[in-house]
């Protein structure tokens, strides 16, 4: 039965959706009636979730009550008959499932919290949406534990998350270069740099659709990036990140969601990483928690939300990938003419 | 300089060792003089760590003081000159870096703790070495959160960790099949099965060097395995685990160490997983913590330990991989004549 639904959703959305995804959405619907929470808990891409819910509505498995999406008696009965159970959550309440705590950076975190209060707001135009300050700090802690902070030359490709600023505030790296297309972010970080005398921090305006300049290629030990999640977006951000690395034993930190990327596309990305000559050392789901962006009512995600409810808390999360070069690897640095922000799975455009 | 050391260790051990690995060992030596802790913290394979330390000793960067391996003044000076810093650790003290807590399984955990007290001891002959009861329970919690427990048909390939027993104790899966070569483990679990009336638990004696019988192929939603980490060992355990899965949207839980597997071999394994038609959904380092096995003084690891110190606490850990099938995948089930327990990187044989 749900295999038939999955197949119909596959046809409608052109996204690889399996019966397991329908099961995940139903499991989530047992414990929440909030569209955004269903997206978070199910770990299914937003357009697929919307399409699955639409189909379940047609079949009278769910009903809409105001802004709530509710399993009907029929839906509950059918789900139970299929052996589908309510979603369970055991995420650690201390580290929020991140594996590391930020206690070792208490003072810097408090400083960072104040500094980021007047950060530039997320812009739709650049597909921005930044993580919580706690997330930014936890990235720094994990990087330090993995030996990717102290004495290292680090590049951040796109920094609405201000991770470059947080890295520089520790004063532990040898150099931190932030590249971004958004002058507001560069100006903001430049102001803090001057106020705090953060000489290790360098800011450069770069459009990642263009090839990186030579003076950034093969010059870094570590990169951080939160790519736009289309394939061209992943190339612009992550492929170019890899191209900045010096040689073997260098690392990259990449954010990747389930909201905008199906597991089949995760697999394509993993194949690229491995074939390019890198190994994946960590995949920590829900490491990155995003603050809701102000423009969400004009995104495709909002349009697809069948009940047009506002998000009540953090719902957009991503997994943190750490990758490392082992031996020779490919440095890809071609120009990109394509749309890096939108494909069938995207929802923030 | 350390690139030269890495190259010498590569030649000596036939393991892909990079300057970064020498750096990792030096970082660990700043904070511990215990051989086993250096292995854990550095995340470098044990034979490579031993060879690196041997070389650092020759160059007078480290000295041996009884059972301690100590950085010399020269070693410290050289490491600092190279921009190598002491290892830092921010692992969450609540979930032990596992992302999930086991609070939701409190009663079952307490029961399991008592039951496992008279479990069969780890045998050298089968390369056994079991995880802490907390680790076993945390695997159950993560599986439940990922929707891989309730109503599912689960197979465990090799169960000295007693994860099959713990899964059955929850009484939540539809069926749990444990296959093992070791009659002691099957007898032990069978006794508990009879005492507790765990009808969902099935026990079968299987030698994983042989192809799996037909009645296990394509029959399960989820598998768990902690493979022997040679390539033939990985085939015997993990490849066969994949062969037991029903179709798309099924999952596998696999333990993989840095102690016995270099990042280059991690990459080979990741390439296999992706090419076989699966995606890696989680890699949580140090998820699995192993109780020291009684036979460690007769292993290659002990032989390679230059100061012949006894482990003081948990040192052997592994990452937990969760993999998932997306669409078509390969079911490999060939006979294996090779040695599944030993290669150049192994240390528990």
Interface residues (C-beta under 8 A of the other chain):
Chain A: X16 X18 X19 X20 X21 X23 X24 X27 X83 X84 X85 X87 X88 X89 X90 X91 X92 X93 X94 X95 X97 X98 X99 X100 X101 X102 X103 X104 X141 X142 X144 X145 X147 X150 X151 X174 X248 X249 X250 X263 X264 X266 X267 X270 X271 X274 X275 X278 X279 X280 X281 X282 X283 X284 X285 X324 X326 X327
Chain B: X16 X18 X19 X20 X21 X23 X24 X27 X83 X84 X85 X87 X88 X89 X90 X91 X92 X93 X94 X95 X97 X98 X99 X100 X101 X102 X103 X104 X141 X142 X144 X145 X147 X150 X151 X174 X248 X249 X250 X263 X264 X266 X267 X270 X271 X274 X275 X278 X279 X280 X281 X282 X283 X284 X285 X324 X326 X327
